Amino acid sequence: MAVPPSAPQPRASFHLRRHTPCPQCSWGMEEKAAASAGCREPPGPPRAAAVAYFGISVDPDDILPGALRLIQELRPHWKPEQVRTKRFTDGITNKLVACYVEEDMQDCVLVRVYGERTELLVDRENEVRNFQLLRAHGCAPRLYCTFQNGLCYEYMQGVALGPEHIREPRLFSLSADVPKVEVLEQELAWLKEHLSQLESPVVFCHNDLLCKNIIYDSIKGHVRFIDYEYAGYNYQAFDIGNHFNEFAGVNEVDYCLYPARETQLQWLRYYLQAQKGMAVTPREVERLYVQVNKFALASHFFWALWALIQNQYSTIHFDFLRYAVIRFNQYFKVKPQVSALEMPK
């Protein structure tokens, strides 16, 4: 559909006002501390970026011409004759049209035109502020721009639910087994306090030694590691404990496959002997055994959080939410037993 010619429209950046921080607010004090330390960005959640504003008014009774003028601004590389549109008619407050080029609608701009006189009921500036805040925390689509009587934002893939869907338990209990933020904060504090007392040495670690990242050359008798995206300095016991956790697998996780104590002691004895170049005492092996199994808790915690983030953003076909729940469940299952282990005298 061709875009009607029009004169260039004025554009500007729409900046939301930042309130003056209260001297008693903690984030205000952190901001001052960060500034005095020379930090470029204050601590806390991401700051909302300025939203582009276009001086275009879209006719509510004939949306397409105005919507396509906006698309000229937001997607100048799209050929006007290739732009497709789709009207959404479910809303009862605003009018909505989708503009896209590719059939899969992976890059799709939604143009929403405010209903007549809805500003009497809705604070539109506050709406934009809420939009930006939720986007900064990964809970809303991208907000591309505002215009005189509406805004443009990212199309979210999925199906709009109907009354028959919202009764399904699989939809309203998706995060039922994911611990609340308060619980995660408590567990993180406990891990930091508990593990910091173990005196595990800091070494260069792979940090992701699942089975498929270990290559065995049977001819040369060599074992090599691949995929170093998570490699870096870390606690020695974390890398080993994480590797032991990976005995359970990824796609079909079974923690019955977690190595038994005798298997671990044998593995750790070989490791220490290779590291030290000499025989090691049972006490040294037992010490590393305790450290490793305690740091295995941190491995569960880390990969569970990783899976939650992946569930939000990854396009890979994998049930990240289910995997996060599995790791959290195993963490809480073994924590009482593992936390009771004592370092050898």
C-alpha positions in Angstrom: 0.0 0.0 0.0 1.5 3.3 -1.1 2.1 6.0 1.5 0.5 9.4 0.5 3.0 12.2 0.0 3.2 14.7 2.8 5.4 17.6 3.9 8.1 16.8 6.5 6.7 16.9 10.0 8.4 18.5 12.9 10.0 16.0 15.3 11.4 16.4 18.8 12.3 14.3 21.8 9.8 13.9 24.5 11.5 13.8 27.9 9.7 12.7 31.0 10.4 14.9 34.0 12.5 13.4 36.6 11.4 14.2 40.1 13.9 15.7 42.5 15.1 12.8 44.7 14.0 13.0 48.3 17.0 13.4 50.7 15.6 10.4 52.7 15.2 8.1 49.7 17.8 5.4 49.5 18.1 5.6 45.7 18.7 9.3 46.0 21.6 8.7 48.3 23.0 6.0 46.0 22.7 8.4 43.1 24.8 11.0 45.0 27.4 8.4 46.0 27.7 7.2 42.4 28.1 10.7 41.1 30.8 11.5 43.7 32.6 8.3 42.7 32.7 9.3 39.1 30.2 6.6 37.9 28.6 7.4 34.6 25.3 5.6 35.5 23.8 5.6 39.0 22.9 2.2 40.5 19.5 0.7 40.2 17.2 -0.2 37.2 17.9 1.1 33.8 16.9 4.7 33.2 14.0 5.3 30.7 15.2 6.7 27.4 13.7 9.7 25.8 10.7 8.9 23.5 10.6 10.4 20.0 7.6 12.6 19.4 6.1 13.4 15.9 3.7 16.2 15.3 1.3 14.0 13.4 -2.4 13.7 14.1 -4.0 10.5 12.9 -7.6 10.6 11.8 -9.5 8.1 14.1 -12.0 7.5 11.3 -9.3 6.9 8.6 -6.3 5.6 10.4 -4.2 4.1 7.6 -2.9 7.3 5.9 -1.6 8.7 9.2 -0.3 5.4 10.4 1.7 5.0 7.2 3.2 8.5 7.6 4.4 7.4 11.0 5.9 4.2 9.5 7.9 6.4 7.1 9.5 8.0 10.1 10.0 4.8 12.1 10.9 2.4 9.3 12.4 4.5 6.5 14.0 1.5 4.9 10.6 -0.1 4.3 9.3 0.3 0.8 5.8 1.9 1.0 4.3 -0.4 -1.5 5.4 -3.4 0.6 3.9 -2.3 3.9 1.0 -4.5 5.1 -1.6 -3.5 7.7 -3.9 -5.3 10.0 -6.7 -3.8 12.0 -7.4 -5.0 15.6 -11.0 -4.5 16.6 -11.2 -6.0 20.1 -10.4 -2.8 21.9 -13.2 -0.5 23.2 -11.1 2.6 24.2 -8.6 3.1 21.4 -8.1 2.1 17.7 -5.2 -0.1 16.8 -3.5 -1.1 13.5 -0.4 -3.2 12.9 2.1 -2.3 10.2 4.6 -4.8 8.9 6.5 -6.1 5.9 7.3 -9.8 6.5 4.6 -12.4 6.9 6.0 -13.6 10.3 5.5 -10.1 11.7 8.8 -10.4 13.6 9.3 -6.6 13.0 5.9 -5.1 13.4 4.9 -1.6 14.6 1.6 -1.1 16.3 0.0 2.3 15.9 -2.6 3.1 18.6 -4.9 6.0 18.2 -6.4 7.3 21.4 -10.2 7.3 21.6 -12.0 10.7 21.4 -11.7 12.7 24.7 -10.2 9.7 26.5 -7.7 12.2 28.1 -10.6 13.1 30.4 -10.2 9.6 31.9 -6.5 8.7 31.2 -3.4 10.6 32.1 -1.4 10.0 28.9 1.9 11.3 30.2 1.6 8.9 33.1 0.8 6.1 30.6 4.0 6.8 28.8 6.0 6.9 32.0 4.5 3.6 33.1 5.3 2.1 29.6 8.9 3.1 29.9 9.2 1.8 33.5 7.8 -1.5 32.7 10.0 -1.8 29.6 13.1 -1.1 31.6 12.2 -4.1 33.7 11.5 -6.4 30.8 7.7 -6.4 31.3 6.5 -4.4 28.3 7.3 -4.1 24.6 9.4 -1.3 23.1 7.8 2.1 22.9 8.9 3.6 19.5 7.3 7.1 19.6 4.3 9.2 20.6 2.4 11.5 18.3 -0.4 14.0 18.8 -3.2 11.6 19.5 -1.5 8.2 20.1 1.7 6.2 20.3 3.6 3.5 18.4 5.0 0.4 20.0 6.4 -3.1 19.4 4.1 -6.0 18.5 4.4 -8.8 21.0 4.2 -12.3 19.5 1.5 -14.5 20.9 -2.3 -15.0 21.1 -4.6 -12.6 22.9 -6.6 -14.7 25.4 -10.3 -15.2 25.5 -12.6 -16.2 28.4 -12.1 -19.8 27.5 -8.3 -19.6 28.0 -7.9 -17.8 31.3 -9.5 -20.7 33.2 -6.6 -23.0 32.2 -4.3 -23.7 35.1 -1.3 -23.9 32.8 -1.8 -20.2 32.1 -2.5 -18.7 35.6 0.1 -20.8 37.4 3.2 -20.4 35.2 5.4 -19.0 37.9 3.8 -20.7 40.8 7.0 -22.7 41.5 9.4 -19.9 41.1 10.4 -18.4 44.4 9.4 -14.8 45.2 12.0 -12.1 44.9 12.2 -11.7 48.6 13.0 -15.4 49.0 15.7 -15.2 46.3 17.3 -12.2 48.0 17.4 -14.1 51.3 19.0 -17.2 49.7 21.5 -15.1 47.8 22.6 -13.4 51.1 22.8 -16.9 52.8 25.0 -18.2 49.9 27.4 -15.3 50.1 27.8 -15.6 53.8 28.0 -19.4 53.9 30.3 -19.9 50.9 32.7 -17.1 51.7 33.8 -19.0 54.8 34.9 -22.1 52.8 38.2 -20.5 51.6 37.9 -22.1 48.1 40.7 -20.7 46.0 39.9 -18.5 43.0 41.2 -20.0 39.7 40.4 -19.6 36.0 37.2 -21.6 35.5 35.2 -22.8 32.5 31.9 -22.3 34.5 29.8 -24.3 32.0 31.2 -27.8 31.9 28.2 -29.7 30.7 28.8 -32.9 28.9 28.6 -31.5 25.4 31.4 -28.9 26.2 33.9 -31.7 26.9 35.6 -33.3 23.9 37.5 -36.6 24.2 40.0 -37.7 21.6 40.3 -41.4 22.1 43.2 -41.7 19.7 45.4 -39.2 21.6 43.8 -39.9 24.9 43.2 -36.1 25.4 40.2 -34.3 27.0 39.6 -30.8 25.8 37.0 -28.2 26.7 35.0 -26.0 24.2 32.7 -23.0 24.4 34.3 -20.4 26.7 31.5 -17.8 26.8 31.1 -18.1 30.6 34.8 -18.7 31.3 36.5 -16.5 33.9 38.0 -16.3 37.4 35.8 -18.0 39.9 35.9 -20.2 42.9 37.5 -23.6 42.2 34.7 -25.5 44.0 32.0 -23.8 41.9 33.5 -25.1 38.7 33.7 -28.6 40.0 30.3 -28.5 41.7 28.7 -27.1 38.6 30.3 -30.0 36.6 28.9 -32.5 39.0 25.4 -31.0 38.6 25.7 -31.4 34.9 25.8 -35.2 35.3 22.0 -34.9 35.6 21.7 -33.7 32.0 19.9 -30.7 30.5 17.0 -31.7 28.3 15.9 -34.6 30.5 17.2 -33.7 33.9 17.6 -36.6 36.4 19.4 -35.8 39.6 19.6 -39.5 40.4 22.6 -39.3 38.1 24.4 -36.8 40.4 27.7 -38.5 41.3 27.7 -40.5 44.5 30.1 -39.7 47.3 32.6 -42.5 46.4 32.6 -41.4 42.8 33.2 -37.8 43.8 36.0 -38.7 46.2 37.7 -40.7 43.4 37.3 -37.8 40.9 38.5 -35.2 43.4 41.6 -37.3 44.4 42.7 -37.5 40.7 42.0 -33.8 40.3 44.1 -32.8 43.4 46.9 -35.1 42.4 47.1 -33.7 38.9 47.0 -30.1 40.4 49.7 -30.7 43.0 51.8 -33.2 41.1 52.0 -35.5 44.2 49.9 -37.8 46.4 47.2 -36.1 48.5 45.8 -36.9 51.9 42.2 -38.1 52.6 41.7 -34.9 54.6 42.5 -32.8 51.5 40.1 -34.8 49.4 37.4 -34.5 52.0 37.9 -30.8 52.3 37.4 -30.3 48.6 34.4 -32.6 48.7 32.6 -30.4 51.2 33.5 -27.2 49.3 32.3 -28.6 46.0 29.0 -29.8 47.3 28.3 -26.5 49.0 29.2 -24.6 45.9 27.0 -26.9 43.8 24.1 -25.0 45.5 25.4 -21.8 44.0 25.4 -23.5 40.6 21.8 -24.4 40.9 20.9 -20.9 42.0 22.9 -19.3 39.1 21.5 -21.4 36.3 17.9 -21.1 37.7 18.3 -17.3 37.4 19.9 -17.6 34.0 16.9 -19.7 32.8 14.4 -17.1 34.1 16.2 -14.4 32.0 16.4 -16.8 29.0 12.7 -17.5 29.3 12.1 -13.7 29.0 14.3 -13.0 26.0 15.5 -16.2 24.2 14.1 -17.3 20.8 15.5 -20.8 21.2 12.9 -23.5 21.4 13.5 -24.7 25.0 11.3 -24.7 28.1 13.5 -22.3 30.2 10.8 -21.7 32.8 10.5 -25.5 33.5 14.3 -25.7 33.7 14.4 -22.8 36.2 11.9 -24.5 38.4 13.8 -27.8 38.3 17.0 -26.1 39.4 15.3 -24.1 42.2 13.6 -27.3 43.4 16.9 -29.2 43.5 18.5 -26.3 45.3 15.9 -26.3 48.1 15.8 -30.1 48.2 19.6 -30.6 48.9 20.3 -27.4 50.8 19.5 -28.8 54.3 21.8 -31.8 53.8 24.6 -29.9 52.1 24.6 -27.0 54.5 25.1 -29.5 57.4 28.4 -30.8 55.9 31.3 -29.8 58.0 34.9 -29.1 56.9 37.3 -31.7 58.2 39.3 -30.7 61.2 
